[in-house]
Amino acid sequence: MKRAPILLLLITLACCTKEPVTPAPPPLPEPDEAEILAMIPTNVPNTAYYKELFLDGGCELNPGIKENGIVINGRLPYAIATAGIKSCEYFLSTIDDVDNGYIPSDLQLQTDIISGTPEDLNGVLLYPDGEPRFRMMYVFGGHSSPHGKTIGVHGRRLVNVFYTNGGSYVGSCAGAYLAGRYAGGGSSHYFDLWKGGNMNATGVGNSSIDIEMVSDSFVPYFGPSINTVIKGARHNGGGYMDVDNAPPCTEVIARFLNQKGMDSSSRSFYMQPAVWAYKASPRSGRVVVTGSHPEDAPDGDILKLTASMFRYGYEGSGCAKVKGILRKGDLVPMKYGTQDNRPEYTCIGDLQCHHFVFYLNAPVPSVTLRIEGEGDYDLELYLKKDGFAFPWDSPDYSSCTGGPVQQIETPLLSEGLWYVTVRCATTVTATETIINPATGKGRRFIYSGKTGVLNGVPYSISVDW
């Protein structure tokens, strides 16, 4: 009986003894804006475009390819299909032979298409925020400086913006000259995509020329290619790259060998670059050009060379970019137009994707992500952890029910960087039209349907938890 209190005390002490509790670590401090932006990769290709390719066969250019020495107006390079490009548009002038100049109506159409109209302020190549609407453009051969002159200062600037913001550029002969800034050392009406690049004339016209591959960059498309000699590419007055004045990051793909029927070893173009590429930065597109006309070939190694140019340009388009960082409770208005020059807050274009991020420094029970658009347009909303939330790249959450208002309500989200994508699913109806029905020459596309999307759909976006 006297031991009961001691036993009770021991039981009581045993019941009150607990393992020490480790307090939960405090949430990590939220990174500042620079730290968050540093987490975003610059090697993820942008894959959201209206279409893959725009072809410029406008004023002072040959609007097609040659068959038996005659320009076939409206005939596109055979290599487009070989390269697997499935969607394209074009402007092809009604004048076949560049020696006949151009007509005023073609010039007006070209200005409307490239430089824009009140219904499409940014022009066909660009979205309202200046991002490329096409993944790549191709420029035919013809008269380079006269073509650049007809496009005008504003149009040339828009082509430069297209390239700088991620659109790739492929060109043949005149298209190669137009990519640079100089011809024979003299500045001209060129696009200056190949920054300060200079070309010299070969002096070879109405002939064919042999080209030797000297790079392995085309191997994924051409196959084993180094030291392969491609015989008989059409050549008509084109040029070669001035090696001494080429900007850094220029890449020589192939070089000229012999002109048909003669030993060219004493000619200025012999062993000089015939095909070259240039990519200014991860954000820019890639320039891939040649001084010759391989685009005319329907088969063989010349066709493979042209298709490789298209593929190398296509896969060198610019990286996906983030508009900004979303903060808890903030409402971000994406309502400005082209003319406002505020790309980080500009409306969204047809089939375009806008990307944002937000950062969680600790898990949260739920997140509400919402967009509210205007007008009769279909917007879509996507969310993904640690990667761009393109609709075709397996996003973690989505809302695409039709209409301009979309909302995502999530369960528990883990800490870290979350990517948000807004996509405009509305686009125009594009109809190919013959410019001159009487002659059957000239091609362009006319837009119909919800054409207001060309100047962008305004919306607002917010995130909260």
C-alpha positions in Angstrom: 0.0 0.0 0.0 2.8 2.4 0.7 4.3 1.8 -2.7 1.1 3.0 -4.7 2.0 6.7 -4.7 5.5 5.9 -6.2 3.9 3.7 -8.9 1.4 6.4 -9.7 4.2 8.9 -10.0 6.1 6.7 -12.4 3.0 6.2 -14.5 2.3 9.9 -14.6 5.9 10.7 -15.5 5.9 8.1 -18.3 2.6 9.5 -19.8 3.9 13.1 -19.7 7.3 12.3 -21.4 7.2 13.1 -25.2 9.7 13.2 -28.1 11.0 16.7 -28.7 9.0 18.4 -31.4 11.1 19.9 -34.3 9.5 23.1 -35.4 8.6 23.4 -39.1 11.3 25.4 -41.0 10.2 28.9 -41.9 9.3 29.4 -45.6 12.2 30.3 -47.8 12.3 33.9 -48.7 10.8 34.7 -52.1 13.4 35.3 -54.7 13.5 38.8 -56.1 12.6 39.6 -59.7 16.1 39.1 -61.1 16.5 35.7 -59.4 13.1 34.5 -60.8 14.0 35.7 -64.3 17.3 33.9 -64.0 15.5 30.6 -63.5 13.8 30.9 -66.9 15.7 29.0 -69.7 16.6 30.7 -72.9 16.9 27.5 -75.0 13.2 26.5 -75.2 12.0 27.1 -78.8 8.9 29.1 -79.3 6.4 26.8 -81.0 3.3 29.0 -81.1 2.9 30.8 -84.4 0.0 31.6 -86.8 1.8 29.7 -89.6 5.2 28.3 -90.3 6.4 30.2 -93.4 5.8 33.5 -95.2 7.3 33.8 -98.7 8.2 37.2 -100.2 8.1 37.3 -103.9 7.1 40.9 -104.1 8.1 43.9 -106.2 11.4 43.5 -108.1 11.6 39.8 -107.2 10.9 36.8 -109.4 7.6 35.5 -108.0 8.1 31.8 -108.5 10.8 29.3 -109.6 12.3 28.7 -113.0 11.3 25.7 -115.2 13.2 25.4 -118.4 14.5 29.0 -118.0 11.0 30.5 -117.5 9.7 31.8 -114.2 6.5 30.0 -113.2 4.5 32.6 -111.4 3.1 31.2 -108.2 5.2 28.0 -108.1 6.7 27.7 -104.7 10.1 26.0 -104.0 9.8 22.2 -104.1 11.9 22.0 -100.9 9.0 23.4 -98.8 7.3 20.0 -98.8 10.5 18.1 -98.5 11.4 20.1 -95.4 8.0 19.1 -93.9 6.6 22.7 -93.8 2.8 22.4 -93.8 1.5 25.9 -93.5 2.5 29.0 -95.4 1.3 32.2 -97.0 2.9 34.4 -99.6 2.8 37.6 -101.6 3.9 37.0 -105.2 3.9 40.0 -107.6 2.2 40.0 -111.0 5.4 40.7 -112.9 7.5 37.6 -113.8 10.6 39.2 -115.1 12.4 41.7 -112.7 13.7 43.5 -115.8 10.1 44.8 -116.3 10.1 46.6 -112.9 6.8 46.6 -111.0 3.4 48.1 -111.2 1.9 50.6 -108.6 -0.9 48.2 -107.6 1.6 45.5 -106.6 3.5 48.1 -104.6 0.4 49.2 -102.7 -0.4 45.5 -101.9 3.1 44.9 -100.7 3.0 48.0 -98.5 -0.3 46.9 -97.0 0.9 43.3 -96.4 4.4 44.1 -94.9 3.9 47.5 -93.3 0.2 47.2 -92.2 -3.1 48.8 -92.5 -5.6 50.2 -89.9 -7.1 46.7 -89.8 -3.6 45.1 -89.2 -1.3 47.8 -87.8 1.6 45.5 -87.2 1.7 44.0 -90.7 1.4 40.3 -91.7 4.8 39.3 -90.2 4.2 40.5 -86.7 1.9 40.0 -83.8 0.7 43.2 -82.0 3.6 43.0 -79.5 6.2 42.7 -82.2 6.7 38.9 -81.9 7.0 37.0 -85.1 3.6 35.8 -86.4 5.3 33.3 -88.8 8.2 31.1 -87.7 10.2 31.8 -90.8 10.2 33.9 -94.0 11.8 33.2 -97.4 12.8 35.8 -99.9 13.1 34.9 -103.6 15.8 36.1 -106.0 15.6 39.1 -108.2 16.8 42.7 -107.7 17.8 43.1 -104.1 18.3 46.8 -103.5 15.2 47.8 -105.6 13.1 45.3 -103.7 14.3 46.7 -100.3 13.6 50.2 -101.6 10.0 49.3 -102.6 9.4 47.9 -99.1 10.4 51.2 -97.6 12.1 52.2 -94.4 9.2 51.2 -92.2 8.8 47.8 -93.9 12.5 47.1 -93.6 12.4 47.9 -89.9 9.5 45.5 -89.4 11.5 42.7 -91.1 14.3 43.5 -88.8 12.0 43.3 -85.8 10.7 40.0 -87.1 14.2 38.5 -87.1 15.4 40.1 -83.9 12.4 38.8 -82.0 12.8 35.2 -83.2 11.6 34.8 -86.8 14.1 32.9 -89.0 15.0 34.1 -92.5 16.0 32.1 -95.6 17.0 33.7 -98.9 18.3 32.9 -102.3 20.4 35.3 -104.4 18.7 38.7 -103.9 17.3 37.2 -100.7 20.9 36.7 -99.5 21.9 40.3 -100.3 18.8 41.6 -98.5 19.7 39.8 -95.3 22.9 41.9 -94.9 23.7 45.5 -95.1 26.3 45.9 -97.8 27.0 44.8 -101.4 30.6 45.3 -102.5 31.1 47.5 -99.5 28.4 50.0 -100.3 25.4 50.3 -98.0 22.0 49.6 -99.6 18.3 49.3 -98.9 18.8 46.0 -97.1 17.3 44.5 -93.9 20.6 44.3 -91.9 19.7 41.0 -90.2 23.1 39.6 -90.8 24.6 42.5 -88.9 26.8 44.6 -91.1 27.4 41.6 -93.4 28.9 42.3 -96.8 28.5 40.4 -100.1 30.5 40.5 -103.3 29.2 39.6 -106.8 30.4 36.5 -108.4 30.1 37.9 -111.9 28.4 34.7 -113.0 25.0 35.0 -114.8 22.6 32.6 -116.5 24.8 29.6 -115.6 25.2 26.8 -113.1 27.8 26.3 -110.4 29.1 23.6 -108.2 28.9 23.9 -104.4 30.9 21.9 -101.9 29.5 21.3 -98.3 32.1 22.2 -95.6 30.0 22.0 -92.4 28.1 19.2 -90.6 25.3 21.6 -89.6 23.0 20.1 -92.4 23.8 16.4 -91.5 20.4 15.9 -89.7 18.6 17.0 -92.8 21.0 16.2 -95.7 22.8 13.2 -94.3 26.6 12.9 -94.4 27.6 16.0 -96.3 31.1 17.3 -95.6 33.1 17.3 -98.8 30.0 16.4 -100.8 30.0 18.3 -104.1 26.5 19.5 -105.3 26.7 19.9 -109.0 24.8 22.3 -111.2 22.9 24.7 -108.9 21.4 27.5 -111.0 23.3 30.8 -110.6 22.3 34.1 -112.0 24.2 37.2 -110.8 24.3 36.2 -107.2 27.1 36.8 -104.7 29.4 35.3 -102.2 30.1 36.1 -98.5 32.8 38.6 -97.8 34.7 36.5 -95.1 36.8 39.4 -93.9 33.7 41.5 -93.0 31.4 38.8 -91.7 30.0 39.5 -88.2 30.8 37.1 -85.4 28.7 33.9 -85.2 28.6 33.6 -89.0 28.7 30.0 -90.0 30.0 28.9 -93.4 28.0 25.9 -94.7 29.2 25.5 -98.2 31.6 27.1 -100.7 31.6 27.7 -104.5 33.7 25.5 -106.7 33.5 25.6 -110.5 31.2 27.3 -112.9 29.7 25.0 -115.6 32.0 24.4 -118.5 35.1 26.1 -117.2 37.9 26.0 -114.7 37.0 28.7 -112.1 40.1 28.5 -110.0 41.2 31.9 -111.1 37.8 33.5 -110.4 37.2 35.7 -107.3 34.3 33.5 -106.1 36.3 30.2 -106.2 36.3 28.5 -102.8 34.4 31.4 -101.3 31.3 30.9 -99.1 28.2 30.0 -101.1 25.8 29.1 -98.2 26.1 30.5 -94.7 24.1 31.0 -91.6 23.9 33.5 -88.7 22.1 33.6 -85.4 22.6 36.8 -83.4 21.3 35.5 -80.0 19.0 32.8 -78.5 16.1 35.3 -78.9 16.7 36.0 -82.6 15.9 33.8 -85.5 18.5 32.2 -87.8 19.5 33.6 -91.2 20.3 30.9 -93.8 21.1 32.2 -97.3 22.9 31.4 -100.5 24.1 33.4 -103.4 22.7 30.9 -105.9 19.2 29.5 -106.8 19.0 26.0 -105.5 15.2 26.5 -104.9 14.4 25.6 -108.5 15.5 22.0 -108.2 12.7 19.4 -108.0 14.9 16.5 -106.9 18.5 15.3 -106.1 21.1 16.9 -103.9 20.2 20.4 -104.9 16.7 19.8 -103.6 18.2 18.3 -100.4 20.4 21.4 -100.0 17.4 23.8 -100.2 15.3 21.6 -97.9 18.2 21.7 -95.4 18.3 25.5 -95.6 14.6 25.6 -94.7 15.0 23.1 -91.8 18.1 24.7 -90.3 16.3 28.1 -90.4 13.1 26.6 -89.0 14.9 25.0 -86.1 16.9 28.1 -85.4 13.9 30.3 -84.6 13.9 32.2 -81.3 13.2 31.0 -77.8 10.0 31.2 -75.8 9.9 34.4 -73.6 8.1 35.4 -70.5 6.0 38.5 -70.4 6.4 39.1 -66.7 6.0 37.8 -63.2 2.6 37.5 -61.7 2.3 38.6 -58.0 -0.4 37.4 -55.6 -3.5 39.5 -55.9 -2.3 41.7 -58.7 -4.4 42.3 -61.8 -2.2 42.6 -65.0 -3.9 44.4 -67.9 -2.8 43.2 -71.3 -4.7 45.9 -73.3 -2.2 48.0 -75.3 -1.9 48.0 -79.1 1.1 48.0 -81.5 1.2 51.8 -81.6 1.6 52.0 -77.8 5.0 50.3 -77.9 4.5 48.5 -74.6 5.0 44.8 -75.6 4.9 43.5 -72.1 1.3 44.7 -71.8 0.1 44.3 -75.4 -2.9 42.4 -76.6 -2.6 38.9 -77.8 -2.7 37.9 -81.5 -4.2 34.9 -83.4 -2.8 31.6 -82.3 -0.2 33.4 -80.2 0.9 32.3 -76.7 1.7 34.8 -73.9 3.8 33.3 -71.1 4.0 34.4 -67.4 5.4 32.9 -64.2 4.7 33.0 -60.5 6.8 31.7 -57.6 5.6 29.9 -54.5 8.1 29.9 -51.7 6.0 27.3 -49.8 3.2 24.9 -50.7 -0.3 26.5 -50.9 -3.7 24.7 -50.5 -5.1 26.2 -53.7 -4.4 28.7 -56.4 -6.9 30.6 -58.5 -5.7 31.7 -61.9 -8.0 33.8 -64.0 -8.1 35.7 -67.4 -10.9 38.0 -68.6 -10.8 38.9 -72.2 -13.0 41.1 -74.3 -15.1 40.5 -77.4 -16.2 37.3 -79.2 -12.9 35.5 -79.0 -11.7 32.2 -77.5 -8.9 32.4 -75.0 -7.2 29.4 -73.3 -5.4 29.2 -70.0 -2.7 26.7 -69.0 -0.5 26.0 -66.0 2.7 23.9 -65.6 5.4 23.4 -63.0 9.0 24.1 -64.1 8.4 24.4 -67.8 6.6 26.5 -70.4 2.9 25.6 -70.5 2.4 25.2 -74.2 -0.9 23.4 -74.8 0.9 20.6 -76.7 3.5 20.1 -74.0 1.4 18.4 -71.3 0.4 21.2 -69.0 -0.6 20.3 -65.5 -3.8 22.3 -65.5 -5.9 23.9 -68.3 -9.1 25.8 -68.9 -10.2 26.0 -72.6 -14.0 26.0 -72.5 -14.5 28.6 -75.2 -15.0 32.3 -74.8 -12.9 35.1 -73.4 -13.0 34.2 -69.7 -11.1 31.3 -68.3 -10.3 30.2 -64.7 -8.2 27.5 -63.2 -8.8 26.4 -59.5 -6.0 24.1 -58.4 -5.6 21.8 -55.4 -2.4 21.9 -53.3 0.5 23.3 -55.3 4.1 22.7 -54.4 6.7 25.4 -53.9 8.7 26.5 -56.9 8.3 28.2 -60.2 5.0 27.9 -62.1 4.5 28.8 -65.7 1.3 30.3 -67.0 0.4 30.4 -70.7 -2.5 32.3 -72.3 -3.3 31.3 -75.8 -5.7 33.0 -78.3 -7.4 30.1 -80.1 -9.2 32.5 -82.5 -7.7 33.2 -85.9 -8.7 34.5 -89.3 -9.8 32.7 -92.4 -7.1 33.1 -95.1 -8.1 32.7 -98.7 -5.5 32.5 -101.5 -6.4 35.0 -104.3 -5.1 35.6 -107.8 -4.1 39.2 -108.0 -4.6 39.5 -111.8 -7.3 37.1 -112.9 -6.9 38.1 -116.6 -3.3 36.8 -116.7 -3.5 34.4 -113.8 -0.4 36.0 -112.2 0.3 37.2 -108.7 -0.9 35.6 -105.5 -1.8 36.9 -102.1 -4.0 35.9 -99.1 -7.1 37.8 -98.1 -8.3 37.6 -94.5 -11.9 37.3 -93.4 -13.9 36.3 -90.4 -12.8 37.7 -87.0 -10.2 40.0 -88.4 -10.2 42.2 -85.3 -7.8 39.6 -83.8 -5.1 41.0 -86.1 -4.8 44.0 -83.9 -5.0 41.9 -80.8 -7.4 40.7 -78.1 -7.2 42.6 -74.8 -7.5 40.7 -71.6 -6.4 40.8 -67.9 -4.8 38.1 -65.9 -4.5 37.5 -62.1 -3.3 34.9 -59.7 -4.3 34.5 -56.0 -3.9 32.0 -53.2 
